[in-house]
Amino acid sequence: MSAPINKGKPQKVKIAIIGTGFAGLGMAILLKQSGENDFIVLEKESGLGGTWRVNHYPGCACDVPSHLYSFSFEKSPYWKRMYASQPEILAYLEKCADKYAVRSHIQFDNEVTKAQYKEDANEWHLQTRGGQRIHAQVLISAIGGLSRASTPEVPGLDSFTGTTFHSQQWNHDYDLSGKRVAVVGTGASAIQFVPQIAKDVEELHLFQRTAPWVLPKPDWKLGKPVQGLFKRLPRSMTALRGIIYAAQESQAVAFTLNPKLLKAGQLLGNRHIRSKIKDKQLRAKVTPNYLLGCKRVLLSNDYYPALARDNVDVLTTGLQEVRGKTVVGQDGSEQEVDAIIFGTGFAVSDPIGPVQILGRDGLDLRDEFKRTGAEAYLGSAVAGFPNLFLIVGPNTGLGHNSMVYMIESQVAYILAALKTMQQRRLLSVEVRESVQNGYNEMLQSKQADTVWATGGCKSWYLDENGKNVTLWPGFTWQFRRHTSQFRALDYQVQRQAIPKTEPALAAA
C-alpha cells in the first residue's frame, strides 16, 4: 500500500525523495534502517522500479552480473541467470520495498514538476502535477538517467503513416509479425531487442551511424542446485560478488589509465564478429573504427547472428527523413516500412529530468548545468542549492562496473550529511563553490587521458560541448573513499538558534 496523497494544505516532511529506482529505493530503505521515518518518496509512475519499470522491450536485461547488480544489504541467492532480465530485476526491487517496509512512504502517480528553495524557511517547496504541495527540509533527487527516452527530430516523421515508438515506450499491442520494420540506432537497447524481433518481421532495416563494439556475453543459467548452495552458504554468494567486483574493477586500468590495453579486447571483438558473420561486406559494416571502450561496450551472443539473417539489412547511415511510409537514409537509400522503432537511447547528460529545481536567489539548476556543463561535488551537491542532494548525479556513471555500488556510496554520504545536520543542529548545508570547482577541475583533468576522450569516437557520455559529464574517471573504490565521510568544512552551514536557558532551570 502506497502513501496517501494530500491535495489540501502543504504536507510537511523532513526529507523528500524523487524516484523509486535503485537510487530512490536504496535511499529510502537505509533512511528507515537508520531510524528516520519522516520522509516520503515521490514517483511519477504507477509503480516502483525506475529504469527497470519503464524499460520493458523484448530482451531487456542487465549487462552487469546479477550478484553485483543488487544491494549489498540484500543479496539474493535466487537469480536465475548470471545476467538478470528486466522482469527479474523489477521483482527484486518490489521484494526489497516490501521486505524493508518502505512502500507506505511512496506516493505513486505523483510527478514533481517544480522544487524551489525558500531561504526564509530553510526548506524546499515542491509542486506536483496533480496539485499537491510538499514542504521538506531536505530534497534528494534520485531521478535516473536511463528512464527518459531520447528521440531524434526527423523531418517528415509526423507524417509517417505507419506505427512508430521508442524502445522505452515499447508498443506490446502492435504485432510485428510479417511487418517491414526500420530500427534506428545500434546501442545497448537495440542489440537486445533486434535479435528478438528479427525472427518475426518480414524485413528489418537497421540504421547504424556508428558500429558498436559487441563482445560475447558470459551468461548462463543459475539452476536450483546453485541457488540452493547460495542459500545454504551465504558466504559463497558474497565470495562470488567479490570476484565479480574485482574482475569488473580491473577494467578501469585500461579505461582510465592506459587505453592502449583495450586493443587486446578488440581482438576478442573482431574474433566474435568473424565467428558469427560469414559475409565479408557485413563484417566490414559492423566493425568499429574507434578504440574499444570509447563508446559503451556491449555484450551479446545473438546480435551478430540476427544481423546475418537474410531478412535483415544493415544501413551504415543515419535516418535523414520520412516520406509517407518511406524512410530515407542520408545516403539517399529508400525503404518502405510499416513501423519505425527508435533505439536511440536516453537523455543521460541531463541528471534532473523535467523537474524545475530553483535554488538560492531563484537560481535554476538546469540553467546552471547549461552554463558550466553538468557539475556537482561528489556527484551529490551543487553550490547555490542548499539541502539538495543528487544520487546518480554528474560524473557518477560507469563504463566498467555496477552502478549500484556507486549509488550505495552516495547514499552513505547523504546519510552522513543528515546525521551531521542533526547532531550540529544545522538548518542548511550548501557546498562551497570553491570546493565544487576544485573537485570538478580534478575530474576533468583525469578525463583527459581516458579512453572516452582519446578513443576516437563521439558518445552519449559527452554533452553537446564534448565535455564528459557522465562518467567517473577512475576506480569505484576511489569514489567510495571520497564519499566515506561528510566534511562539514566543505559546506556553508546555517545553524539553528540555541534557545537561552532560564536562570532557574540553569541553577537547577
N, C-alpha and C positions, 0 to 999 in steps of 0.2 A: 504494500500500500504506500503510495507516494504522499508527500506533504501537501496539505490543503493550500489553495491559492486564495489570498485575501485581496480583493479588489477595492476595499474601502480605504480606511486610513493606512498610512505607510506602515509596513512591517519592519520592526527594528530587530536587528540581529548583530552579533559581534562580527561574524565572518560570512561573506557571500562568495560562493564558488560558481564559476560559469563553466559548464561542461561535465559530461559523465563518461568520458573515455578512461583510459588507463590513468591519465593525469588527474582528472577531477575525482574519480573514484578512489584512487590511491590517497589523495589528499584528505578526502572525507573519512576514509577508514582510519588513517593514522591520527587524524584530529580526534576522532571518537576514542581511539585507544589511549590517547594522551589525557583523556578525561574532559575534553572540550565537547560540549553538546549544543552550544549556542551558535549554530551555523545552518545555512541552507545551501542546496546545490540547485542551480537553475539550468534546465535543459530544454532546448528548443524542440527536440524530437519527442515522440510519444513513448520512447523507451530509452534505456541507457545503452552505452556501448561506444558512442562517438564514431570514430573511423570504422570500427568493426560492426556497427549497426547500419550506417548509411551506404557502405560498400558491400554489395551482395551480388555482384555479377558472377556468371558461371566460372568456376575455377578459382575464385578468390581465396587466397591463402597467404600465410606469412612467409617471409624469406629469411627469418631468424629462427633457429631451432626452438621448439616449443618449451623445453625445460629452462630456457634462458629468457624467452619472451613471456614472462609471467612474474608476478610479485614474489620477492624473496621471502615474504612472510606467509605466503600461501602457495607453496609448491604443490603441484598436483601429480599424483602417480598415474593419472588416468588419460594422459594424452594418447590419442590413437595413432598418431604419426609423428615422425621427427619434426615435421613442419606442419603446424596445425592449420586446418581450414577455417574460413570465416565463421561458419556456424558453431564450430567447436570453441573458438576464442570468445565469441559472444556469450555462449553458455557458461564459460568460465567466469566472465565478468558478472553475469547475472548471479551466479552462485556466490561470488565474493560479496556482492551487495547484500544478499540475504544473510550470509553467514555472519557478517560483521554489523548487521542491523543498521545500515545507513539509508535504506530505501525510504524510510519515513522522513528523511531530511531532504529528499529530492522532489522538486516541483517540475513535472513534465509538461510539455506543450507550453512552455513559458520562456519565450525568447527575449533576451535582454537586447534592447535597441540602443540604450544610452546609459552611460555611467558618468557622473560628474562629482568631483571632489569639492566639498563645501568646507572652506578653511575655518569659518567661524565655528562650525560644529565638529571639525576634525573627523568627518565621516563621508562615505560615498553615498550618493543618492542615485539609485538605479531606477530605470523605467523599462517595462516590458511591453511587448507588442500587444498583450492583452489588457493593458491599462493598469497593471499593478505597480506600486511604488514600494521600494525597499531601501531602508537606511542601514548601512553597515559600516562599522569602524574600519574593517579591512576587506579589500576586494582581491580575490585570487582568480586570475584568468587561466583556465585550463582548456582553452579553445585549440583543438588540434589542427595541424596544417594539412592533413590528408582527408579532410571532410568537406572541403569546398571545391567543387569542380571548376576547372579552368577550360573554357570552351573558346576556341579562336573565332574571330569575326571573319566569316567567309562571304564574299559577295554572292548574292543570289540564294543564300541558304534559307531565307524567309519564304522564298517562293518554291522551295522544294516540295514536290507533290507526294513524296513517299514518307516514310517514318524515320525520325532521327532522335537520338538520345545520347547522353554521355554515359560512360561505363558506370559512373557512380549512381546515376538515376536509371538503372537498367530496367527496361520495359519487359517484364516477365510475361505480360499478356500478349506480346507480339511474337508470333510463331515464325522463326527464321527458316524453317524447313523449306527448301526449294527456292529460297529468295536469292536475289543478287544483292550483295552487301558490300559497301565501302567501309573500311575501317581506317580511321585517321589516327596515326600515332603508333609508336612501337616501344612504349615504355613498360613499366612494371605491370600495369593493369592489362595492357594489350597482350603481352606474352602469356598471360594466364587465360584470358577468355578466347583468344584466337583459336587455340587448339580445340577448345570445347565446341565452338560453332562451325569450324571449318568442315567437320564431317557431316553437317546437316544442310548447309547452304548450297545453292546451285553454283554460285560464283562468289569469290571473296577477293576484292581488290584492296590491297594493303598499301596505304600511303606512308612511306617511310622517308622522312627527311634525313635522319641520321641513324645508321645501324647501331644497335646496342651490343655491348659485349654480353654474351649469354654463356654461362658455364653450366656444367652438369649439376643437377640438384641431388645431393646425397640424402635422399628421402626414402624412408621405408616404414612399414607398419610396425607399431609397437603393440604386440598382441597381449592377451590376458596373462600369459606367464611372466612377461616383462613388467606389466603393470602390477602384478601380484608381488614381484620381487621388490619393486619400488615402495609398495605399500607396507610390506613386512620390514624392509630395511631402508628407512628414510635416508640414512646416510649415503646409501648408494646413489640415490637421486641427487643429493647435494653434491656428491663427487662428480657425477655426470655434468651437473650445472657448472661446476668449476672448470672441468675440462673444456666444455664448450666455450665458456667465457675466455679462457686462456687462448684457445685456438682463434677465436674471433678477434681478440685484442691484439694478437701478434700481427694482424694485417695492418695495424696502424703504423708499424715501422715503415712499410712501403708507401702507404698513402700519404704520410705526413713528413717522413724524414728522408727517404731515399726512393723516389718514384721509379727509378730505373729497375728496381727489384720486381716491379709489376710486369716486366716483359716475360718473366717465367710464367705468369698467369696467362699471358696472351698465347703462349704455346698450347696450353690446355684449351683455351677458347678456340683457337684455329683447328686443333685436333677434333674438338666437338663438332665444328662445322663440317669438316671433311667426313666424319663418321656418319652424319645424319643427312647430308645433302650430296648427291652424286653429280648433279648438274653444275658444271663449272661457271656458267653465267650467273646462276642463282647464288653460288658460293661468293662470287665477286660482289654481288649486290649486298649481301648480309655481312660481309667482313668489314669491321670498323676501320677507320683510318686515323684513329687517335689512340692514345695510351690507355690501356685498361685502368678503370677507376676514375677517369676524368668525369665520366657520367656514371650514374648508378649502375653497379654491376648486378646483372640479373641472373636468376637461377631457374633453369627449366630443362626437362628431359623430353618434352613433347612439342616445343615451339618450332624447332627446325624441321622435324618430320611433317608438321602441319603446313609449313611453307612449301614443302616439296610436293604437296598434293597437286594433282592435275587441275583442280578447280580453284587453286589459289594463285594469284598474280601479285608479285611484289613490285611496287612502283617507287623508284628512288627519286621522288619528287614530293613537294608539298601540294596540298589541295588549293588550287587557285580560285575557282569559282564553281557555282552550281547553276545549271540552266535547266529548269524543269526537273526532269528525272535524271539528268546527265551531270556527272561530276567531271570536272576538267582539271587536269594536273598542270603544274607550272611548266611542264614540257609540251603542253598542248594536247596531250592524250585525253581521250574521252571514253567514258564508260557509262552505260545506262544502268541504274541501280534502283532497287526497291527500298533500301534502307541505308542510312549513314550512321555509324557508331563512332563516337569520339572517345579515343583512349588517350586523351591529351593531358592527363594529369591534374594537378591541383595547384591552388594559389598558396604555395608553401612560403614564399617570401613575405607574405602578409600574416603575421602571427596573431592578429586580433580579430580577423574576420570582419563581419559587417557592423560590429558594435562600435559606436562612437564613444570614445573614452576621453573625457576632458579633465585635466589635472589642475594644478595651481594656476591661478590667473586665467583660467579658461584655455590653457594650452591643450591643443588637440593632438593626441598621440599619433594618429595617422599622419598628420601634417609633419610632426616631428620626425617620424620614420622616413617620410619622403625627403625631408631636408638633409638628413645625415645618412640615409640608408638605415635599415632597422638595427638599432643598437640597444643593449641593456647591460647592466652589471651582473655578471654570472648568469646571463640569460633570464634574470629574475626581477630586477628592479630598474626603474628608469627615473633619472633626475627630472624633477618637476611634477612627479606623480606620487605623493605621499601615500603610504599604506596600500600601495598596489604591488602585487607580486604576479609574475608571469611564470607559468610552467610550460615547457617546450617553447621558450621564447627565442630570441635571436641567437644564432650560433650555438645551439644545443643539439642540433640534429647530428646524425651519424651516417657514415658511409660504410661502417665495418662491424658494428656491434648492436646490442639491444637497446632500444630507446627506453625500455622500462628501467634499466639501470640508471640512465640519466634522469628520468622522472623521479625515481626514489631519492636521488641525490638532491634534487631541487626541493622535494617535499620535506626532507630532513632540514634543509637550510631554512625554509619558511617556518617550520615548527620551532626552530631555534630562535628565529626572529620574533615570533609570537610570544615565546617564553621570556625573552628579554624585555619585550614591551610590558608584559605583566609584572615581572619582577621589579622593573625600574619605574613602573607607573608612567609609561610613555603614552602620550596621546597619538603621536605620529612618528614615523621614521621615513626619511627620504634620502636616497643615496646621493652623496655629494657629486656634483657634476665633474669635478676634477678626478675623482675616483673612477667614475664611469668612463671618462675619456681615456685615462691611463690604461684601464683594463682593455678597452677596445683597440687602442693603438698596439698593445701587446698581441691581441688576437690577429689583427690584420698583418702584423709583421710576420707572424708564424704562418699565415695563409700563403705568403709569397712563394714558399718552396714546396707547397703541397702539390699533389697530382691534379687537384681541381683548378689550380692556377697555371700549371705548366704542361698539362697533358694534351693540349691542342684541340680542345672542344669548347662548346658553349652549352652549359647545362642549367637545369632549374635550380641548382644550388646558388646561382648567381642572380642578383637583381638586375634591373634594366640598365644599371650603370656598370655592370660587370663586377660588383662587389659581392663577396661571399658572405651573406648574412644568415646563412642556413646552418652550416656545419661547424662542429667543434674540431679545431685543427690539432688534435693530439690524442693521447690515450684517455680512456674514460676514467681510469683511476686518478688521473691528474685533475679532472673536473671534480671528482668526488673529494679530493684533497682541498681544492679551492672552496668547496661548499661545506666543508666539515665543521665550520664554526661561523656563527654570525658575529661579525666585528662591528659593534656599535659605532666605533670611531670612523667607519666608512660612511656613516649616515649623519644627516642633520636630524636632531630629535627635538620633540616638544614634550615637556613633562607636565603631568598633572600638578595642579596647585596642591600643596600639602596643607590640610586644614590646621589652624592653630589649636593647640591643646588647651582646654580650660585650666586655669591655675589650680582649682580644687582637685580636678582629675589628675593633674600632673603631680600634686602633692600626695594624693592617694597612691 
